[in-house]
Amino acid sequence: MILYLDTSSLVKLYLDEDYSELVHSWADRAEVLFTSRVALAEAVAAFAKRWRQGHFADQDFEATRNAVMDDWPSFSSVDVDEVAAAELAARLTLRGFDAIHLAAAIGVFSRAEGAPTFFSSFDRQLNQAARLEGLAVLDGDSKAYPLAFDGSMEVHEPGAEV
């Protein structure tokens, strides 16, 4: 399985938030984790914002920042076609970095050669745009999740007997 993480999903690998366990389980099943090159700066900015707001002690902020920096080489970071991102931003009324993530993910999907490929975000507008572009989206609001990422794309209701 190939998994593309936008920054809202990437951050959940480092912070204990709603759906963090779910993102960890998807990441554990993935053969390859993709994200855009902008995700590193966005993630560290999110950590820094929480630190400035008093949600992190100094040492916790440094440990979290260092963890993502240390892990960064294990992610397959994607360059983006900035013209494609600009077109997506205009056509789908996306914020700039959301358009960058979507363009990068579309690029990953187009080269997946039939491998099961999923897009993970916790931004409703971005997920709606990703679905419009034909991407398989994993998020916390989905009514169904693939239980096994074996290429079948079979989905089941969460908690349903299989």
C-alpha positions in Angstrom: 0.0 0.0 0.0 1.1 3.5 -0.8 0.0 6.3 1.6 0.2 10.0 1.0 0.0 12.1 4.1 -0.8 15.8 4.1 0.5 17.8 7.0 -2.7 17.3 9.1 -2.1 13.6 9.0 1.7 13.8 9.3 1.4 15.8 12.5 -0.8 13.0 14.0 2.2 10.7 13.8 4.0 13.0 16.4 1.2 14.4 18.5 -1.5 12.7 20.5 -4.6 14.0 18.7 -8.0 12.7 17.7 -7.4 9.9 15.1 -3.6 9.7 15.8 -3.9 6.0 16.4 -5.8 5.5 13.1 -3.0 7.4 11.2 -0.4 5.3 13.0 -2.2 2.1 11.9 -2.4 3.2 8.3 1.3 4.3 8.3 2.3 0.9 9.8 0.6 -0.9 7.0 2.0 1.3 4.2 5.0 0.1 2.2 5.8 3.7 1.3 4.8 7.0 2.9 4.7 10.0 0.6 4.2 13.6 1.5 5.1 17.0 -0.1 8.3 18.7 0.6 6.3 21.6 2.2 5.0 19.2 4.9 8.2 19.3 7.0 8.1 23.1 7.4 4.3 23.0 7.9 4.6 20.3 10.6 7.4 22.1 12.5 5.3 25.3 12.2 2.4 23.5 13.8 4.6 22.3 16.6 6.0 25.7 17.2 2.6 27.3 17.3 1.5 24.9 20.0 4.7 25.6 21.9 4.1 29.3 21.7 0.5 28.8 22.9 1.8 26.9 26.0 0.7 23.4 24.9 4.3 22.1 24.9 7.1 22.4 27.4 10.4 23.6 25.8 11.9 20.1 26.0 8.7 18.5 24.5 8.7 20.9 21.6 12.4 20.2 20.9 11.9 16.4 21.2 8.9 16.5 18.8 10.7 18.8 16.3 13.8 16.5 16.5 11.7 13.4 16.0 10.1 14.7 12.7 13.5 16.0 11.5 15.1 12.6 12.3 12.3 10.7 10.5 12.1 13.0 7.5 14.5 10.9 5.4 12.2 7.9 5.8 9.4 9.7 4.0 9.3 9.9 0.2 9.0 13.6 -0.2 7.5 14.7 -3.5 8.3 17.7 -5.6 5.2 19.4 -7.0 4.1 20.7 -10.3 3.4 24.3 -9.3 1.3 25.0 -12.4 -0.9 22.0 -11.6 -1.2 23.2 -8.0 -2.2 26.7 -9.2 -4.8 25.2 -11.5 -6.2 23.1 -8.6 -6.3 26.1 -6.3 -8.2 28.1 -8.8 -10.6 25.4 -10.0 -11.3 23.9 -6.5 -10.9 27.1 -4.5 -8.1 25.5 -2.3 -5.6 27.2 -0.1 -2.1 27.3 -1.5 -0.5 24.5 0.6 -3.7 22.3 0.2 -3.4 22.7 -3.6 0.3 21.8 -3.3 -0.5 18.6 -1.3 -3.3 17.6 -3.8 -1.1 18.2 -6.8 1.7 16.1 -5.2 -0.7 13.3 -4.3 -2.2 13.2 -7.8 1.4 12.8 -9.1 2.0 9.9 -6.7 -1.3 8.3 -7.7 -0.5 8.7 -11.4 2.7 6.7 -10.9 1.4 4.0 -8.6 1.0 1.5 -11.4 -1.9 -0.3 -9.8 -0.7 -0.4 -6.2 -3.4 0.4 -3.7 -2.8 4.1 -3.0 -4.5 6.3 -0.4 -4.6 10.0 0.5 -4.9 10.9 4.1 -5.9 14.3 5.4 -8.0 15.7 8.1 -9.1 18.8 6.2 -12.7 18.5 4.9 -12.3 20.9 2.0 -9.1 19.2 0.9 -10.7 15.7 1.2 -13.7 16.8 -0.8 -11.3 18.1 -3.5 -9.3 14.9 -3.4 -12.4 12.8 -3.9 -13.4 15.0 -6.8 -10.0 14.3 -8.4 -10.6 10.6 -8.0 -8.3 9.9 -5.0 -9.1 7.2 -2.4 -9.3 9.2 0.9 -8.6 8.0 4.4 -9.8 10.4 7.1 -11.6 10.4 10.4 -15.0 11.1 9.0 -15.2 8.2 6.5 -18.1 5.9 7.0 -16.0 3.0 5.7 -12.3 2.1 5.9 -10.3 -0.5 4.0 -9.6 -3.2 6.6 -6.8 -4.8 4.7 -4.7 -2.9 2.2 -4.3 -5.9 0.0 -5.3 -4.2 -3.3 -8.9 -5.3 -3.1 -10.2 -1.9 -2.0 -12.9 -3.8 -0.2 -14.3 -1.6 2.5 -16.2 -2.4 5.7 -18.0 -0.2 8.3 -15.8 0.5 11.3 -16.3 -2.2 13.9 -18.2 -4.4 11.6 -17.7 -8.2 11.7 -15.7 -9.5 8.7 
